[in-house]
C-alpha cells in the first residue's frame, strides 16, 4: 500500500460502496477534477488494487437460496490430488468460492443450490465422484447475518 495516498484509498472505498458511480461523481466526492480521478482509477486497475467490476445478484431471487459451506478433506496430500481437486471444483458453477484452509480440513467450499434435495444430488452424483476427496462436512446456512465484499481499510 506504499503507493496509495489518501485520495486513492478514498476512491477505493467509494468504488466498493458503489462501483456504478461515474468518474464525475467520484471526482466531486474526492474534490478533484474528473481527469486525474480517471487516471488514478486506471492506475489502481493496472496495479491490481481493483480486480474487476461486477453486479451482485440476489441468490434467493434466482432460486439459489440454499447456501452450504462444505469442508473437504483430501484422501492424500499430494500435489496431484490437490491439483485434480482444484481443477474439478473450478469447473463447477455451483461452487462459487473455494479456500485452501488449515486445520482438520483441506478446503472450504461455498455452494449455492436450489434446495436440500438439489444439494444432496450434487454431493452424491457429482462431488463424490471426485477421486481426490476423502471426506466432506456440510454446514447449512440458516440465516445470513452479514455479507460484504468490501476489503476493510
Rosetta constraint file for C-alpha pairs under 8 A:
AtomPair CA 4 CA 8 HARMONIC 5.57 0.50
AtomPair CA 4 CA 9 HARMONIC 6.55 0.50
AtomPair CA 5 CA 9 HARMONIC 6.38 0.50
AtomPair CA 6 CA 10 HARMONIC 6.15 0.50
AtomPair CA 7 CA 11 HARMONIC 6.08 0.50
AtomPair CA 7 CA 30 HARMONIC 6.61 0.50
AtomPair CA 8 CA 12 HARMONIC 6.23 0.50
AtomPair CA 8 CA 40 HARMONIC 7.07 0.50
AtomPair CA 8 CA 44 HARMONIC 7.94 0.50
AtomPair CA 9 CA 13 HARMONIC 6.21 0.50
AtomPair CA 10 CA 14 HARMONIC 6.11 0.50
AtomPair CA 10 CA 30 HARMONIC 7.21 0.50
AtomPair CA 11 CA 15 HARMONIC 6.06 0.50
AtomPair CA 11 CA 26 HARMONIC 7.17 0.50
AtomPair CA 11 CA 30 HARMONIC 7.35 0.50
AtomPair CA 11 CA 41 HARMONIC 7.82 0.50
AtomPair CA 12 CA 16 HARMONIC 6.12 0.50
AtomPair CA 12 CA 50 HARMONIC 7.92 0.50
AtomPair CA 13 CA 17 HARMONIC 6.37 0.50
AtomPair CA 14 CA 18 HARMONIC 6.31 0.50
AtomPair CA 14 CA 19 HARMONIC 7.44 0.50
AtomPair CA 14 CA 26 HARMONIC 7.51 0.50
AtomPair CA 15 CA 19 HARMONIC 4.34 0.50
AtomPair CA 15 CA 20 HARMONIC 7.62 0.50
AtomPair CA 15 CA 21 HARMONIC 7.34 0.50
AtomPair CA 16 CA 149 HARMONIC 7.85 0.50
AtomPair CA 16 CA 150 HARMONIC 5.97 0.50
AtomPair CA 17 CA 150 HARMONIC 7.88 0.50
AtomPair CA 19 CA 53 HARMONIC 6.82 0.50
AtomPair CA 21 CA 25 HARMONIC 6.07 0.50
AtomPair CA 21 CA 26 HARMONIC 6.55 0.50
AtomPair CA 22 CA 26 HARMONIC 6.28 0.50
AtomPair CA 23 CA 27 HARMONIC 5.93 0.50
AtomPair CA 23 CA 34 HARMONIC 5.79 0.50
AtomPair CA 23 CA 37 HARMONIC 6.66 0.50
AtomPair CA 23 CA 38 HARMONIC 6.20 0.50
AtomPair CA 24 CA 28 HARMONIC 6.38 0.50
AtomPair CA 24 CA 33 HARMONIC 7.60 0.50
AtomPair CA 24 CA 34 HARMONIC 5.34 0.50
AtomPair CA 25 CA 29 HARMONIC 6.41 0.50
AtomPair CA 26 CA 30 HARMONIC 6.34 0.50
AtomPair CA 26 CA 34 HARMONIC 7.78 0.50
AtomPair CA 26 CA 37 HARMONIC 7.33 0.50
AtomPair CA 27 CA 31 HARMONIC 5.81 0.50
AtomPair CA 27 CA 32 HARMONIC 4.97 0.50
AtomPair CA 27 CA 33 HARMONIC 5.46 0.50
AtomPair CA 27 CA 34 HARMONIC 5.19 0.50
AtomPair CA 27 CA 37 HARMONIC 5.87 0.50
AtomPair CA 28 CA 32 HARMONIC 6.38 0.50
AtomPair CA 28 CA 33 HARMONIC 7.31 0.50
AtomPair CA 32 CA 36 HARMONIC 6.99 0.50
AtomPair CA 32 CA 37 HARMONIC 6.76 0.50
AtomPair CA 33 CA 37 HARMONIC 6.69 0.50
AtomPair CA 34 CA 38 HARMONIC 6.00 0.50
AtomPair CA 35 CA 39 HARMONIC 6.25 0.50
AtomPair CA 36 CA 40 HARMONIC 6.05 0.50
AtomPair CA 37 CA 41 HARMONIC 6.18 0.50
AtomPair CA 38 CA 42 HARMONIC 6.25 0.50
AtomPair CA 39 CA 43 HARMONIC 6.19 0.50
AtomPair CA 40 CA 44 HARMONIC 6.11 0.50
AtomPair CA 41 CA 45 HARMONIC 6.16 0.50
AtomPair CA 42 CA 46 HARMONIC 6.09 0.50
AtomPair CA 43 CA 47 HARMONIC 5.97 0.50
AtomPair CA 44 CA 48 HARMONIC 6.22 0.50
AtomPair CA 44 CA 49 HARMONIC 5.23 0.50
AtomPair CA 44 CA 50 HARMONIC 5.90 0.50
AtomPair CA 45 CA 49 HARMONIC 5.88 0.50
AtomPair CA 45 CA 50 HARMONIC 4.71 0.50
AtomPair CA 45 CA 51 HARMONIC 6.56 0.50
AtomPair CA 45 CA 52 HARMONIC 7.95 0.50
AtomPair CA 46 CA 50 HARMONIC 7.93 0.50
AtomPair CA 58 CA 62 HARMONIC 6.37 0.50
AtomPair CA 59 CA 63 HARMONIC 6.26 0.50
AtomPair CA 59 CA 64 HARMONIC 4.85 0.50
AtomPair CA 59 CA 65 HARMONIC 5.33 0.50
AtomPair CA 59 CA 112 HARMONIC 7.88 0.50
AtomPair CA 60 CA 64 HARMONIC 5.44 0.50
AtomPair CA 60 CA 65 HARMONIC 4.26 0.50
AtomPair CA 61 CA 65 HARMONIC 7.78 0.50
AtomPair CA 63 CA 113 HARMONIC 7.90 0.50
AtomPair CA 63 CA 114 HARMONIC 5.55 0.50
AtomPair CA 64 CA 112 HARMONIC 5.56 0.50
AtomPair CA 64 CA 113 HARMONIC 4.93 0.50
AtomPair CA 64 CA 114 HARMONIC 4.54 0.50
AtomPair CA 64 CA 115 HARMONIC 7.68 0.50
AtomPair CA 65 CA 112 HARMONIC 6.85 0.50
AtomPair CA 65 CA 113 HARMONIC 6.63 0.50
AtomPair CA 65 CA 114 HARMONIC 6.14 0.50
AtomPair CA 65 CA 115 HARMONIC 7.59 0.50
AtomPair CA 66 CA 112 HARMONIC 5.86 0.50
AtomPair CA 66 CA 113 HARMONIC 5.05 0.50
AtomPair CA 66 CA 114 HARMONIC 5.63 0.50
AtomPair CA 66 CA 115 HARMONIC 5.49 0.50
AtomPair CA 66 CA 116 HARMONIC 7.09 0.50
AtomPair CA 66 CA 140 HARMONIC 7.91 0.50
AtomPair CA 66 CA 141 HARMONIC 7.40 0.50
AtomPair CA 67 CA 110 HARMONIC 7.21 0.50
AtomPair CA 67 CA 111 HARMONIC 5.83 0.50
AtomPair CA 67 CA 112 HARMONIC 4.85 0.50
AtomPair CA 67 CA 113 HARMONIC 6.34 0.50
AtomPair CA 67 CA 140 HARMONIC 6.36 0.50
AtomPair CA 67 CA 141 HARMONIC 5.56 0.50
AtomPair CA 68 CA 109 HARMONIC 7.99 0.50
AtomPair CA 68 CA 110 HARMONIC 5.90 0.50
AtomPair CA 68 CA 111 HARMONIC 5.19 0.50
AtomPair CA 68 CA 112 HARMONIC 6.57 0.50
AtomPair CA 68 CA 113 HARMONIC 7.96 0.50
AtomPair CA 68 CA 138 HARMONIC 6.52 0.50
AtomPair CA 68 CA 139 HARMONIC 5.61 0.50
AtomPair CA 68 CA 140 HARMONIC 4.64 0.50
AtomPair CA 68 CA 141 HARMONIC 5.83 0.50
AtomPair CA 69 CA 108 HARMONIC 6.62 0.50
AtomPair CA 69 CA 109 HARMONIC 5.50 0.50
AtomPair CA 69 CA 110 HARMONIC 4.69 0.50
AtomPair CA 69 CA 111 HARMONIC 6.25 0.50
AtomPair CA 69 CA 138 HARMONIC 5.93 0.50
AtomPair CA 69 CA 139 HARMONIC 5.05 0.50
AtomPair CA 69 CA 140 HARMONIC 6.47 0.50
AtomPair CA 69 CA 141 HARMONIC 7.56 0.50
AtomPair CA 70 CA 108 HARMONIC 5.61 0.50
AtomPair CA 70 CA 109 HARMONIC 5.01 0.50
AtomPair CA 70 CA 110 HARMONIC 6.47 0.50
AtomPair CA 70 CA 111 HARMONIC 7.35 0.50
AtomPair CA 70 CA 136 HARMONIC 6.57 0.50
AtomPair CA 70 CA 137 HARMONIC 5.52 0.50
AtomPair CA 70 CA 138 HARMONIC 4.44 0.50
AtomPair CA 70 CA 139 HARMONIC 6.06 0.50
AtomPair CA 71 CA 105 HARMONIC 5.99 0.50
AtomPair CA 71 CA 106 HARMONIC 7.43 0.50
AtomPair CA 71 CA 107 HARMONIC 5.77 0.50
AtomPair CA 71 CA 108 HARMONIC 4.48 0.50
AtomPair CA 71 CA 109 HARMONIC 6.33 0.50
AtomPair CA 71 CA 136 HARMONIC 5.57 0.50
AtomPair CA 71 CA 137 HARMONIC 4.97 0.50
AtomPair CA 71 CA 138 HARMONIC 6.39 0.50
AtomPair CA 72 CA 105 HARMONIC 5.57 0.50
AtomPair CA 72 CA 106 HARMONIC 5.85 0.50
AtomPair CA 72 CA 107 HARMONIC 5.09 0.50
AtomPair CA 72 CA 108 HARMONIC 6.17 0.50
AtomPair CA 72 CA 109 HARMONIC 7.71 0.50
AtomPair CA 72 CA 133 HARMONIC 6.83 0.50
AtomPair CA 72 CA 134 HARMONIC 7.49 0.50
AtomPair CA 72 CA 135 HARMONIC 5.92 0.50
AtomPair CA 72 CA 136 HARMONIC 4.70 0.50
AtomPair CA 72 CA 137 HARMONIC 6.61 0.50
AtomPair CA 73 CA 104 HARMONIC 7.54 0.50
AtomPair CA 73 CA 105 HARMONIC 4.77 0.50
AtomPair CA 73 CA 106 HARMONIC 5.08 0.50
AtomPair CA 73 CA 107 HARMONIC 6.76 0.50
AtomPair CA 73 CA 133 HARMONIC 6.16 0.50
AtomPair CA 73 CA 134 HARMONIC 5.43 0.50
AtomPair CA 73 CA 135 HARMONIC 5.17 0.50
AtomPair CA 73 CA 136 HARMONIC 6.39 0.50
AtomPair CA 74 CA 81 HARMONIC 7.33 0.50
AtomPair CA 74 CA 82 HARMONIC 7.57 0.50
AtomPair CA 74 CA 105 HARMONIC 7.95 0.50
AtomPair CA 74 CA 106 HARMONIC 6.60 0.50
AtomPair CA 74 CA 132 HARMONIC 5.63 0.50
AtomPair CA 74 CA 133 HARMONIC 4.50 0.50
AtomPair CA 74 CA 134 HARMONIC 4.72 0.50
AtomPair CA 74 CA 135 HARMONIC 6.87 0.50
AtomPair CA 75 CA 81 HARMONIC 7.85 0.50
AtomPair CA 75 CA 132 HARMONIC 5.67 0.50
AtomPair CA 75 CA 133 HARMONIC 5.46 0.50
AtomPair CA 75 CA 134 HARMONIC 4.09 0.50
AtomPair CA 75 CA 135 HARMONIC 7.60 0.50
AtomPair CA 76 CA 81 HARMONIC 6.66 0.50
AtomPair CA 76 CA 132 HARMONIC 7.28 0.50
AtomPair CA 76 CA 134 HARMONIC 7.81 0.50
AtomPair CA 77 CA 81 HARMONIC 6.81 0.50
AtomPair CA 77 CA 82 HARMONIC 6.93 0.50
AtomPair CA 78 CA 82 HARMONIC 6.21 0.50
AtomPair CA 79 CA 83 HARMONIC 5.93 0.50
AtomPair CA 80 CA 84 HARMONIC 6.05 0.50
AtomPair CA 81 CA 85 HARMONIC 6.10 0.50
AtomPair CA 81 CA 132 HARMONIC 5.18 0.50
AtomPair CA 82 CA 86 HARMONIC 6.21 0.50
AtomPair CA 82 CA 132 HARMONIC 7.42 0.50
AtomPair CA 83 CA 87 HARMONIC 6.10 0.50
AtomPair CA 84 CA 88 HARMONIC 6.14 0.50
AtomPair CA 84 CA 132 HARMONIC 7.01 0.50
AtomPair CA 85 CA 89 HARMONIC 6.22 0.50
AtomPair CA 85 CA 130 HARMONIC 7.24 0.50
AtomPair CA 85 CA 132 HARMONIC 6.12 0.50
AtomPair CA 85 CA 133 HARMONIC 7.50 0.50
AtomPair CA 86 CA 90 HARMONIC 5.97 0.50
AtomPair CA 87 CA 91 HARMONIC 6.61 0.50
AtomPair CA 88 CA 92 HARMONIC 6.86 0.50
AtomPair CA 88 CA 130 HARMONIC 7.56 0.50
AtomPair CA 89 CA 95 HARMONIC 6.69 0.50
AtomPair CA 89 CA 98 HARMONIC 7.77 0.50
AtomPair CA 90 CA 95 HARMONIC 7.67 0.50
AtomPair CA 94 CA 111 HARMONIC 5.41 0.50
AtomPair CA 94 CA 112 HARMONIC 5.39 0.50
AtomPair CA 94 CA 113 HARMONIC 6.74 0.50
AtomPair CA 95 CA 109 HARMONIC 6.45 0.50
AtomPair CA 95 CA 110 HARMONIC 5.69 0.50
AtomPair CA 95 CA 111 HARMONIC 4.49 0.50
AtomPair CA 95 CA 112 HARMONIC 6.67 0.50
AtomPair CA 96 CA 109 HARMONIC 7.55 0.50
AtomPair CA 96 CA 110 HARMONIC 5.74 0.50
AtomPair CA 96 CA 111 HARMONIC 6.06 0.50
AtomPair CA 96 CA 112 HARMONIC 7.34 0.50
AtomPair CA 97 CA 109 HARMONIC 5.61 0.50
AtomPair CA 97 CA 110 HARMONIC 5.02 0.50
AtomPair CA 97 CA 111 HARMONIC 7.42 0.50
AtomPair CA 98 CA 107 HARMONIC 6.74 0.50
AtomPair CA 98 CA 108 HARMONIC 5.70 0.50
AtomPair CA 98 CA 109 HARMONIC 4.54 0.50
AtomPair CA 98 CA 110 HARMONIC 6.53 0.50
AtomPair CA 99 CA 107 HARMONIC 5.38 0.50
AtomPair CA 99 CA 108 HARMONIC 5.18 0.50
AtomPair CA 99 CA 109 HARMONIC 6.53 0.50
AtomPair CA 100 CA 106 HARMONIC 5.78 0.50
AtomPair CA 100 CA 107 HARMONIC 4.46 0.50
AtomPair CA 100 CA 108 HARMONIC 6.63 0.50
AtomPair CA 101 CA 105 HARMONIC 6.68 0.50
AtomPair CA 101 CA 106 HARMONIC 5.21 0.50
AtomPair CA 101 CA 107 HARMONIC 5.19 0.50
AtomPair CA 101 CA 108 HARMONIC 6.70 0.50
AtomPair CA 102 CA 106 HARMONIC 6.24 0.50
AtomPair CA 113 CA 118 HARMONIC 6.02 0.50
AtomPair CA 113 CA 119 HARMONIC 5.64 0.50
AtomPair CA 114 CA 118 HARMONIC 5.88 0.50
AtomPair CA 114 CA 119 HARMONIC 7.44 0.50
AtomPair CA 115 CA 119 HARMONIC 6.26 0.50
AtomPair CA 116 CA 120 HARMONIC 6.05 0.50
AtomPair CA 117 CA 121 HARMONIC 6.16 0.50
AtomPair CA 118 CA 122 HARMONIC 6.14 0.50
AtomPair CA 119 CA 123 HARMONIC 6.19 0.50
AtomPair CA 120 CA 124 HARMONIC 6.00 0.50
AtomPair CA 121 CA 125 HARMONIC 5.48 0.50
AtomPair CA 121 CA 126 HARMONIC 7.48 0.50
AtomPair CA 122 CA 126 HARMONIC 5.24 0.50
AtomPair CA 122 CA 127 HARMONIC 6.34 0.50
AtomPair CA 123 CA 127 HARMONIC 4.80 0.50
AtomPair CA 123 CA 128 HARMONIC 5.75 0.50
AtomPair CA 124 CA 128 HARMONIC 5.47 0.50
AtomPair CA 124 CA 129 HARMONIC 7.72 0.50
AtomPair CA 125 CA 129 HARMONIC 6.79 0.50
AtomPair CA 126 CA 130 HARMONIC 7.36 0.50
AtomPair CA 128 CA 133 HARMONIC 7.22 0.50
